[in-house]
């Protein structure tokens, strides 16, 4: 009615107030869950980093990082680009170790000299060297969460992050001062940014190029992903549905080519920048005979790369390593050379069973469900190409060469949520809980993890070797065990690793250099050496009695 007062809104009912309060709490639950998952992952990785002695590769990278800081020289470890070691150098700089500028040795000797012969505390130095990689691994967890959330909502993001955070392989290698997780994480980040470039190309394409460049500047095996990511860059800005006219299609094609070119240019610039960060003068003079001559398509590829000469020589060194003699061990069989199915088989052993199921079902969903097909090339194509390239390699030394599989697989698993069945959420939650329990049971021995179908971590050495089980990480634990249980007993040691046993108080002799009849007492053998034992060592093991094990990576026998 004219002149009537406006109606006063009715006060909210108790039910409405409750729903509003629940909505506010729900918005807080997701960040809280993310924080909890990343916190447990951080605890697992830091605990592992604190307790493990240097693995075989770590002293090389730590020593090279120190050379970068003090000499600004590219002379060490040219087979890997500098960025990963610059990341490690951030921790080395904080540790502030004494560095002997006058020491002239190869890359393995420089690292050992820095850790054990220069008055430094190797425990403290290794922890600080590992912390930047741990921090980076946690940041990649945020990428996994956001990628999964964009594909399948908040629940999907949390599921993807949970699979990532509970992956024993990611935890194991993310807690080491090595290059595998950083390189794979940068590739994943680049793919996620290319996915986002479908909506914000001007911002995301340059960032994707920077992430791709960071991957290339960390490890050279990521070169295999370059054609795929450049293709995805063009796909991200290609929208054929916008116009059907021939002229419009030509403009779209030009736009796609320009997008790919932008990603490539930024990636190349990042690689150059990392080398310049080490040495602005790019001084690089390889030792005589250090860089092998590479001919054919591989040699042509190395020569055409638009990178510094040190990078191109590093590629040649990698090809030379591929031509070296390697031995493998799979399912109890020692063999020469490599097996094309080694990495899939090793992943089958070392991946939690629930995770394997979620990967497979999620992948099938991305391939078959219409609303997910647009994301399938971004998740599945880079993984497939990188895995094929790794399977073609000659070094059957561990799933770390395929560490990108659990990282991409965590995101691909969100495809399970697209299955329209009432029981799917319950089954998926059950599988995820199974993954978490299996991973937590491995704490803090993540490196030798294997799933329940293969007997768990205590049995991994029967199926695999090297960085899958025994990478020299348990020398400190061995010292504690010998001191606590076997004090005063004679020790014979065959240790596969870069640590110095005497530093940890282990005074032992090599039984392979003594007559068998004189080898009495404790025979301590790294499990990789047990797996590949032959000749005198094999006879010593077969005529001894197993009495103990350390960290699921070292076996103690009594003779």
Order of alpha helices (4+ residues) and beta strands (2+ residues): alpha-alpha-alpha-alpha-alpha-alpha-alpha-alpha-alpha-alpha-alpha-alpha-beta-beta-alpha-alpha-alpha-alpha-alpha-alpha-alpha-beta-beta-alpha-alpha-beta-beta
